[in-house]
Amino acid sequence: MLLSVVNNVEVSDFYRNGDKFFHYLTFFMVGLFALMFLYAAVKYAKR
C-alpha cells in the first residue's frame, strides 16, 4: 500500500519539484550552519 503511494509520488511532477526544493533547502541549511559556526568562531577568537 505505502510502496504504491511512494511509487506514484516518485513519478509525479510534484515529487520532482519537491525534490528540487528540498535539494536547495539542504544547501541553505548547510550554509546557514556554516555561517553560524564561522560567526561563533570569530566571536570566540576576538574575545
PDB file with SEQRES, HELIX, SHEET and CRYST1 records, atoms N, CA, C and O in Angstrom:
SEQRES   1 A   47  MET LEU LEU SER VAL VAL ASN ASN VAL GLU VAL SER ASP          
SEQRES   2 A   47  PHE TYR ARG ASN GLY ASP LYS PHE PHE HIS TYR LEU THR          
SEQRES   3 A   47  PHE PHE MET VAL GLY LEU PHE ALA LEU MET PHE LEU TYR          
SEQRES   4 A   47  ALA ALA VAL LYS TYR ALA LYS ARG                              
HELIX    1 AA1 LEU A    2  VAL A   11  1                                  10    
HELIX    2 AA2 ASP A   13  LYS A   46  1                                  34    
CRYST1    1.000    1.000    1.000  90.00  90.00  90.00 P 1           1          
ATOM      1  N   MET A   1       0.841  -1.204   0.000  1.00  0.00           N  
ATOM      2  CA  MET A   1       0.000   0.000   0.000  1.00  0.00           C  
ATOM      3  C   MET A   1       0.878   1.257   0.000  1.00  0.00           C  
ATOM      4  O   MET A   1       0.770   2.104  -0.887  1.00  0.00           O  
ATOM      5  N   LEU A   2       1.735   1.360   0.996  1.00  0.00           N  
ATOM      6  CA  LEU A   2       2.600   2.531   1.114  1.00  0.00           C  
ATOM      7  C   LEU A   2       3.580   2.610  -0.047  1.00  0.00           C  
ATOM      8  O   LEU A   2       3.876   3.693  -0.552  1.00  0.00           O  
ATOM      9  N   LEU A   3       4.081   1.447  -0.467  1.00  0.00           N  
ATOM     10  CA  LEU A   3       5.037   1.422  -1.577  1.00  0.00           C  
ATOM     11  C   LEU A   3       4.414   1.933  -2.866  1.00  0.00           C  
ATOM     12  O   LEU A   3       5.053   2.662  -3.624  1.00  0.00           O  
ATOM     13  N   SER A   4       3.159   1.550  -3.117  1.00  0.00           N  
ATOM     14  CA  SER A   4       2.493   2.015  -4.337  1.00  0.00           C  
ATOM     15  C   SER A   4       2.308   3.529  -4.293  1.00  0.00           C  
ATOM     16  O   SER A   4       2.430   4.203  -5.316  1.00  0.00           O  
ATOM     17  N   VAL A   5       2.016   4.059  -3.114  1.00  0.00           N  
ATOM     18  CA  VAL A   5       1.872   5.513  -2.960  1.00  0.00           C  
ATOM     19  C   VAL A   5       3.204   6.194  -3.245  1.00  0.00           C  
ATOM     20  O   VAL A   5       3.256   7.204  -3.948  1.00  0.00           O  
ATOM     21  N   VAL A   6       4.278   5.638  -2.698  1.00  0.00           N  
ATOM     22  CA  VAL A   6       5.610   6.204  -2.914  1.00  0.00           C  
ATOM     23  C   VAL A   6       5.976   6.157  -4.390  1.00  0.00           C  
ATOM     24  O   VAL A   6       6.526   7.119  -4.927  1.00  0.00           O  
ATOM     25  N   ASN A   7       5.671   5.029  -5.055  1.00  0.00           N  
ATOM     26  CA  ASN A   7       5.965   4.905  -6.483  1.00  0.00           C  
ATOM     27  C   ASN A   7       5.183   5.932  -7.294  1.00  0.00           C  
ATOM     28  O   ASN A   7       5.719   6.520  -8.234  1.00  0.00           O  
ATOM     29  N   ASN A   8       3.924   6.150  -6.937  1.00  0.00           N  
ATOM     30  CA  ASN A   8       3.116   7.145  -7.640  1.00  0.00           C  
ATOM     31  C   ASN A   8       3.668   8.548  -7.428  1.00  0.00           C  
ATOM     32  O   ASN A   8       3.686   9.363  -8.350  1.00  0.00           O  
ATOM     33  N   VAL A   9       4.116   8.821  -6.216  1.00  0.00           N  
ATOM     34  CA  VAL A   9       4.650  10.147  -5.905  1.00  0.00           C  
ATOM     35  C   VAL A   9       5.959  10.375  -6.651  1.00  0.00           C  
ATOM     36  O   VAL A   9       6.225  11.481  -7.120  1.00  0.00           O  
ATOM     37  N   GLU A  10       6.773   9.332  -6.760  1.00  0.00           N  
ATOM     38  CA  GLU A  10       8.088   9.481  -7.381  1.00  0.00           C  
ATOM     39  C   GLU A  10       8.014   9.886  -8.840  1.00  0.00           C  
ATOM     40  O   GLU A  10       8.860  10.639  -9.321  1.00  0.00           O  
ATOM     41  N   VAL A  11       6.996   9.388  -9.557  1.00  0.00           N  
ATOM     42  CA  VAL A  11       6.914   9.683 -10.991  1.00  0.00           C  
ATOM     43  C   VAL A  11       6.160  10.978 -11.271  1.00  0.00           C  
ATOM     44  O   VAL A  11       6.115  11.425 -12.416  1.00  0.00           O  
ATOM     45  N   SER A  12       5.573  11.581 -10.256  1.00  0.00           N  
ATOM     46  CA  SER A  12       4.783  12.792 -10.476  1.00  0.00           C  
ATOM     47  C   SER A  12       5.680  14.027 -10.529  1.00  0.00           C  
ATOM     48  O   SER A  12       6.810  14.016 -10.041  1.00  0.00           O  
ATOM     49  N   ASP A  13       5.155  15.081 -11.125  1.00  0.00           N  
ATOM     50  CA  ASP A  13       5.886  16.351 -11.193  1.00  0.00           C  
ATOM     51  C   ASP A  13       6.082  16.930  -9.801  1.00  0.00           C  
ATOM     52  O   ASP A  13       7.092  17.575  -9.520  1.00  0.00           O  
ATOM     53  N   PHE A  14       5.115  16.696  -8.940  1.00  0.00           N  
ATOM     54  CA  PHE A  14       5.191  17.220  -7.578  1.00  0.00           C  
ATOM     55  C   PHE A  14       6.449  16.718  -6.888  1.00  0.00           C  
ATOM     56  O   PHE A  14       7.131  17.472  -6.195  1.00  0.00           O  
ATOM     57  N   TYR A  15       6.751  15.441  -7.082  1.00  0.00           N  
ATOM     58  CA  TYR A  15       7.931  14.873  -6.441  1.00  0.00           C  
ATOM     59  C   TYR A  15       9.189  15.553  -6.964  1.00  0.00           C  
ATOM     60  O   TYR A  15      10.085  15.890  -6.190  1.00  0.00           O  
ATOM     61  N   ARG A  16       9.256  15.754  -8.276  1.00  0.00           N  
ATOM     62  CA  ARG A  16      10.460  16.357  -8.857  1.00  0.00           C  
ATOM     63  C   ARG A  16      10.629  17.796  -8.380  1.00  0.00           C  
ATOM     64  O   ARG A  16      11.737  18.227  -8.061  1.00  0.00           O  
ATOM     65  N   ASN A  17       9.519  18.538  -8.334  1.00  0.00           N  
ATOM     66  CA  ASN A  17       9.594  19.911  -7.836  1.00  0.00           C  
ATOM     67  C   ASN A  17       9.960  19.929  -6.358  1.00  0.00           C  
ATOM     68  O   ASN A  17      10.777  20.740  -5.924  1.00  0.00           O  
ATOM     69  N   GLY A  18       9.357  19.037  -5.596  1.00  0.00           N  
ATOM     70  CA  GLY A  18       9.652  18.956  -4.174  1.00  0.00           C  
ATOM     71  C   GLY A  18      11.092  18.547  -3.939  1.00  0.00           C  
ATOM     72  O   GLY A  18      11.748  19.043  -3.023  1.00  0.00           O  
ATOM     73  N   ASP A  19      11.584  17.633  -4.778  1.00  0.00           N  
ATOM     74  CA  ASP A  19      12.959  17.171  -4.635  1.00  0.00           C  
ATOM     75  C   ASP A  19      13.924  18.327  -4.861  1.00  0.00           C  
ATOM     76  O   ASP A  19      14.903  18.483  -4.132  1.00  0.00           O  
ATOM     77  N   LYS A  20      13.642  19.130  -5.872  1.00  0.00           N  
ATOM     78  CA  LYS A  20      14.488  20.290  -6.160  1.00  0.00           C  
ATOM     79  C   LYS A  20      14.447  21.255  -4.980  1.00  0.00           C  
ATOM     80  O   LYS A  20      15.472  21.809  -4.581  1.00  0.00           O  
ATOM     81  N   PHE A  21      13.244  21.450  -4.426  1.00  0.00           N  
ATOM     82  CA  PHE A  21      13.076  22.358  -3.294  1.00  0.00           C  
ATOM     83  C   PHE A  21      13.887  21.885  -2.094  1.00  0.00           C  
ATOM     84  O   PHE A  21      14.601  22.668  -1.467  1.00  0.00           O  
ATOM     85  N   PHE A  22      13.769  20.592  -1.778  1.00  0.00           N  
ATOM     86  CA  PHE A  22      14.499  20.061  -0.631  1.00  0.00           C  
ATOM     87  C   PHE A  22      16.000  20.071  -0.883  1.00  0.00           C  
ATOM     88  O   PHE A  22      16.795  20.221   0.046  1.00  0.00           O  
ATOM     89  N   HIS A  23      16.385  19.910  -2.158  1.00  0.00           N  
ATOM     90  CA  HIS A  23      17.797  19.954  -2.523  1.00  0.00           C  
ATOM     91  C   HIS A  23      18.372  21.324  -2.163  1.00  0.00           C  
ATOM     92  O   HIS A  23      19.432  21.415  -1.544  1.00  0.00           O  
ATOM     93  N   TYR A  24      17.660  22.399  -2.559  1.00  0.00           N  
ATOM     94  CA  TYR A  24      18.115  23.745  -2.248  1.00  0.00           C  
ATOM     95  C   TYR A  24      18.002  24.028  -0.758  1.00  0.00           C  
ATOM     96  O   TYR A  24      18.847  24.713  -0.182  1.00  0.00           O  
ATOM     97  N   LEU A  25      16.952  23.495  -0.135  1.00  0.00           N  
ATOM     98  CA  LEU A  25      16.768  23.699   1.297  1.00  0.00           C  
ATOM     99  C   LEU A  25      17.929  23.104   2.071  1.00  0.00           C  
ATOM    100  O   LEU A  25      18.404  23.698   3.039  1.00  0.00           O  
ATOM    101  N   THR A  26      18.391  21.924   1.646  1.00  0.00           N  
ATOM    102  CA  THR A  26      19.525  21.286   2.304  1.00  0.00           C  
ATOM    103  C   THR A  26      20.771  22.152   2.172  1.00  0.00           C  
ATOM    104  O   THR A  26      21.497  22.358   3.144  1.00  0.00           O  
ATOM    105  N   PHE A  27      21.018  22.662   0.955  1.00  0.00           N  
ATOM    106  CA  PHE A  27      22.172  23.537   0.751  1.00  0.00           C  
ATOM    107  C   PHE A  27      22.058  24.774   1.631  1.00  0.00           C  
ATOM    108  O   PHE A  27      23.045  25.219   2.216  1.00  0.00           O  
ATOM    109  N   PHE A  28      20.848  25.329   1.724  1.00  0.00           N  
ATOM    110  CA  PHE A  28      20.613  26.525   2.525  1.00  0.00           C  
ATOM    111  C   PHE A  28      20.906  26.260   3.997  1.00  0.00           C  
ATOM    112  O   PHE A  28      21.555  27.067   4.663  1.00  0.00           O  
ATOM    113  N   MET A  29      20.420  25.115   4.505  1.00  0.00           N  
ATOM    114  CA  MET A  29      20.638  24.780   5.908  1.00  0.00           C  
ATOM    115  C   MET A  29      22.116  24.574   6.199  1.00  0.00           C  
ATOM    116  O   MET A  29      22.619  25.033   7.225  1.00  0.00           O  
ATOM    117  N   VAL A  30      22.820  23.882   5.294  1.00  0.00           N  
ATOM    118  CA  VAL A  30      24.256  23.661   5.479  1.00  0.00           C  
ATOM    119  C   VAL A  30      24.989  25.001   5.494  1.00  0.00           C  
ATOM    120  O   VAL A  30      25.869  25.226   6.325  1.00  0.00           O  
ATOM    121  N   GLY A  31      24.622  25.881   4.576  1.00  0.00           N  
ATOM    122  CA  GLY A  31      25.244  27.200   4.523  1.00  0.00           C  
ATOM    123  C   GLY A  31      24.951  28.000   5.782  1.00  0.00           C  
ATOM    124  O   GLY A  31      25.824  28.699   6.297  1.00  0.00           O  
ATOM    125  N   LEU A  32      23.725  27.897   6.275  1.00  0.00           N  
ATOM    126  CA  LEU A  32      23.330  28.610   7.480  1.00  0.00           C  
ATOM    127  C   LEU A  32      24.142  28.134   8.681  1.00  0.00           C  
ATOM    128  O   LEU A  32      24.633  28.947   9.464  1.00  0.00           O  
ATOM    129  N   PHE A  33      24.284  26.806   8.826  1.00  0.00           N  
ATOM    130  CA  PHE A  33      25.068  26.262   9.929  1.00  0.00           C  
ATOM    131  C   PHE A  33      26.527  26.675   9.815  1.00  0.00           C  
ATOM    132  O   PHE A  33      27.174  26.966  10.820  1.00  0.00           O  
ATOM    133  N   ALA A  34      27.049  26.700   8.582  1.00  0.00           N  
ATOM    134  CA  ALA A  34      28.440  27.098   8.366  1.00  0.00           C  
ATOM    135  C   ALA A  34      28.638  28.556   8.773  1.00  0.00           C  
ATOM    136  O   ALA A  34      29.629  28.898   9.419  1.00  0.00           O  
ATOM    137  N   LEU A  35      27.690  29.412   8.391  1.00  0.00           N  
ATOM    138  CA  LEU A  35      27.785  30.823   8.755  1.00  0.00           C  
ATOM    139  C   LEU A  35      27.705  31.004  10.265  1.00  0.00           C  
ATOM    140  O   LEU A  35      28.458  31.793  10.837  1.00  0.00           O  
ATOM    141  N   MET A  36      26.798  30.280  10.912  1.00  0.00           N  
ATOM    142  CA  MET A  36      26.670  30.358  12.365  1.00  0.00           C  
ATOM    143  C   MET A  36      27.955  29.905  13.042  1.00  0.00           C  
ATOM    144  O   MET A  36      28.404  30.513  14.014  1.00  0.00           O  
ATOM    145  N   PHE A  37      28.541  28.834  12.520  1.00  0.00           N  
ATOM    146  CA  PHE A  37      29.781  28.305  13.085  1.00  0.00           C  
ATOM    147  C   PHE A  37      30.914  29.321  12.930  1.00  0.00           C  
ATOM    148  O   PHE A  37      31.668  29.569  13.871  1.00  0.00           O  
ATOM    149  N   LEU A  38      31.026  29.903  11.737  1.00  0.00           N  
ATOM    150  CA  LEU A  38      32.068  30.908  11.496  1.00  0.00           C  
ATOM    151  C   LEU A  38      31.863  32.121  12.396  1.00  0.00           C  
ATOM    152  O   LEU A  38      32.822  32.651  12.956  1.00  0.00           O  
ATOM    153  N   TYR A  39      30.619  32.558  12.535  1.00  0.00           N  
ATOM    154  CA  TYR A  39      30.303  33.703  13.383  1.00  0.00           C  
ATOM    155  C   TYR A  39      30.712  33.440  14.829  1.00  0.00           C  
ATOM    156  O   TYR A  39      31.308  34.294  15.484  1.00  0.00           O  
ATOM    157  N   ALA A  40      30.380  32.240  15.316  1.00  0.00           N  
ATOM    158  CA  ALA A  40      30.731  31.873  16.688  1.00  0.00           C  
ATOM    159  C   ALA A  40      32.248  31.776  16.841  1.00  0.00           C  
ATOM    160  O   ALA A  40      32.795  32.196  17.861  1.00  0.00           O  
ATOM    161  N   ALA A  41      32.929  31.227  15.837  1.00  0.00           N  
ATOM    162  CA  ALA A  41      34.384  31.081  15.898  1.00  0.00           C  
ATOM    163  C   ALA A  41      35.056  32.450  15.924  1.00  0.00           C  
ATOM    164  O   ALA A  41      35.999  32.669  16.684  1.00  0.00           O  
ATOM    165  N   VAL A  42      34.568  33.372  15.090  1.00  0.00           N  
ATOM    166  CA  VAL A  42      35.142  34.723  15.056  1.00  0.00           C  
ATOM    167  C   VAL A  42      34.884  35.436  16.375  1.00  0.00           C  
ATOM    168  O   VAL A  42      35.776  36.090  16.915  1.00  0.00           O  
ATOM    169  N   LYS A  43      33.676  35.313  16.892  1.00  0.00           N  
ATOM    170  CA  LYS A  43      33.343  35.942  18.173  1.00  0.00           C  
ATOM    171  C   LYS A  43      34.237  35.396  19.275  1.00  0.00           C  
ATOM    172  O   LYS A  43      34.722  36.145  20.123  1.00  0.00           O  
ATOM    173  N   TYR A  44      34.452  34.078  19.256  1.00  0.00           N  
ATOM    174  CA  TYR A  44      35.277  33.441  20.279  1.00  0.00           C  
ATOM    175  C   TYR A  44      36.733  33.879  20.143  1.00  0.00           C  
ATOM    176  O   TYR A  44      37.412  34.095  21.146  1.00  0.00           O  
ATOM    177  N   ALA A  45      37.211  34.010  18.913  1.00  0.00           N  
ATOM    178  CA  ALA A  45      38.609  34.376  18.673  1.00  0.00           C  
ATOM    179  C   ALA A  45      38.874  35.822  19.083  1.00  0.00           C  
ATOM    180  O   ALA A  45      39.962  36.146  19.559  1.00  0.00           O  
ATOM    181  N   LYS A  46      37.885  36.685  18.899  1.00  0.00           N  
ATOM    182  CA  LYS A  46      38.067  38.103  19.234  1.00  0.00           C  
ATOM    183  C   LYS A  46      37.987  38.358  20.734  1.00  0.00           C  
ATOM    184  O   LYS A  46      38.411  39.410  21.212  1.00  0.00           O  
ATOM    185  N   ARG A  47      37.450  37.408  21.468  1.00  0.00           N  
ATOM    186  CA  ARG A  47      37.235  37.607  22.895  1.00  0.00           C  
ATOM    187  C   ARG A  47      38.549  37.671  23.641  1.00  0.00           C  
ATOM    188  O   ARG A  47      38.559  37.836  24.861  1.00  0.00           O  
TER     189      ARG A  47                                                      
END                                                                             
